[in-house]
């Protein structure tokens, strides 16, 4: 009986340890797909990621930025599991006033969001 309890305790410790290890080994990332109000992907849209609402509003101190690929996607890697602010633009189209904030990112996962520009 004691061996069985000991085995269960060891197994639980290994499982808890592997969850923490996965969170540390797998980087937290954010994959953004930019679409227009008709659902069309937006190739080459400029996307900037901000730490707070003031930086978003002033469009300064972006954590990272880039352009979407041919599928309208861009991925930001090695992020902290927190809320981020996003600005996406393509010509005169922007997401200003809509979907500018992500939910809190899940640690060790590729988090995904769609941003609609109008």
C-alpha positions in Angstrom: 0.0 0.0 0.0 2.8 2.4 0.9 4.6 1.7 -2.4 1.4 2.5 -4.3 0.9 5.9 -2.4 4.6 6.7 -3.0 4.2 5.9 -6.7 1.2 8.1 -7.0 2.9 11.0 -5.3 6.0 10.7 -7.5 3.8 10.6 -10.6 2.0 13.7 -9.6 5.2 15.5 -8.9 6.5 14.6 -12.4 3.3 15.8 -14.0 3.4 19.1 -12.2 7.1 19.5 -13.0 6.5 18.8 -16.7 3.8 21.5 -16.9 6.1 24.1 -15.5 8.9 22.8 -17.7 6.7 23.2 -20.8 5.8 26.7 -19.9 9.5 27.5 -19.6 10.6 25.7 -22.8 7.9 26.7 -25.1 7.9 30.5 -25.8 4.7 32.4 -25.4 3.7 33.8 -28.8 0.9 35.8 -30.5 -0.3 35.0 -34.0 -2.4 37.7 -35.5 -4.4 37.4 -38.7 -5.5 40.8 -40.2 -8.7 40.8 -42.3 -11.0 43.5 -43.6 -14.7 43.9 -42.7 -15.6 41.5 -45.5 -13.2 38.8 -44.2 -10.5 39.2 -46.9 -7.0 38.7 -45.7 -4.7 41.7 -45.7 -1.3 41.0 -47.1 1.4 43.4 -46.1 -0.6 45.1 -43.4 1.5 46.9 -40.8 1.0 45.5 -37.3 2.5 47.0 -34.1 2.3 45.5 -30.6 2.3 47.7 -27.6 2.7 47.2 -23.9 0.0 49.7 -22.7 -2.9 51.9 -23.9 -0.9 55.1 -23.8 1.8 53.8 -26.1 -0.9 52.5 -28.5 -2.7 55.9 -28.5 0.6 57.8 -29.1 1.9 55.1 -31.4 5.3 55.0 -29.7 7.5 52.5 -28.0 6.1 49.5 -29.9 7.3 46.2 -28.3 7.6 44.8 -31.8 6.2 45.5 -35.3 6.2 44.0 -38.8 4.0 43.3 -41.8 1.7 40.4 -42.5 2.6 37.6 -44.8 0.7 36.4 -47.9 -1.9 34.8 -45.7 -2.4 38.0 -43.7 -0.6 36.6 -40.6 2.2 37.8 -38.4 3.6 36.1 -35.3 5.2 37.9 -32.3 7.4 35.5 -30.3 9.0 35.4 -26.8 6.2 37.4 -25.2 5.2 37.6 -21.6 1.8 36.1 -20.6 -0.1 39.4 -20.3 -2.5 41.7 -22.2 -1.1 43.5 -25.3 -2.4 46.3 -27.4 -2.4 46.0 -31.2 -2.5 48.6 -34.0 -3.0 47.2 -37.6 -3.0 49.4 -40.7 -3.3 48.9 -44.4 -3.4 52.1 -46.4 -6.2 54.1 -44.9 -7.7 51.1 -43.2 -7.1 50.6 -39.5 -8.4 48.8 -36.4 -8.5 52.0 -34.4 -11.4 51.9 -31.9 -12.0 48.2 -32.4 -10.2 45.0 -31.2 -7.2 46.9 -30.0 -6.6 44.8 -26.9 -5.8 41.1 -26.6 -6.9 38.8 -23.8 -4.2 37.7 -21.4 -1.8 35.4 -23.3 -1.5 31.9 -22.1 2.1 31.1 -21.1 3.9 28.6 -23.3 1.3 28.6 -26.1 0.8 30.1 -29.5 -2.1 32.5 -28.9 -4.2 33.5 -31.9 -6.4 36.5 -32.6 -8.0 38.1 -35.7 -7.9 41.8 -36.2 -10.4 43.5 -38.4 -9.5 46.7 -40.2 -12.0 49.1 -41.7 
